[in-house]
Amino acid sequence: MINRIFLDHPAKVDETFFEHMAFAGKFSGKLFLAGGAALVHAFVPCLFEKTASKIIAELYAKTHNRGA
């Protein structure tokens, strides 16, 4: 049960539990920044015109072909 919940998925992407936690934590922080930039852009369109899309493209490149 512990393996299934905490270890199976990180192993599928060739990471330990803590490596996966660090990766997912950084990923989450960048998504938060992208969301904030998009929200500001919604109200002031001249600000952060490409910030959110650049962050999303960067995250996609890092996760594409990582495994399951």
N, C-alpha and C positions, 0 to 999 in steps of 0.2 A: 504493500500500500504506500509506504513512504517513497519507495523508488518511483512508483507510478506518478505520484503527485509532484515530487520535487526533483527527480533525477532523470527521468526518461527523456523529456523534451530537451534539456540542455545537452544530453549525450547525443541526441539526433543531430545537433548542430556543432558537435565536437567541442563542447565547452563543459567546464565543471559548473556546479550550481552557482558558485560565487562569480565566476567569469560571466555567466549568463545574467546574473543579477546586476552586475556592473554595466553590461551592454544594454540591458533593458532599461536600467535607470537613466543612462545617458540618452537613450532613444526617447524616453518619456520626457525628459527635460527639453530636448530639441523640439519635440512635438508641441510642448507647452509654449515655447518661444514662437514657433510658427503660428500657433493659434492666436497668441497675443498680437503678433505683427498683422495677421489677417483682420483681427478685430479693430485695431487702430486704422488700418487701411480702409475698412468699411466706412468709418466716419470721416476720415481725412484721406481721400483717394491719392493725393500726391505723395503720401508717406508710405514707405515699405512696399513699393509697387511690385517688386519681385522677390522680396525676402522670404515669404512663406513658400512660394513655389521652389525657390532654390534649396531651402531646407528639406522639403519633401523629396526633391530629386536626389539630394545627397543621401538621405535616409534610405531611399529605394535602392540606390547603388550599393549601399553597405549591406542590405539584407537580401538582395537578389542573388539567387544561387547559393544560399547559406545552408541548405538542407531542408528538412521538414519543418 
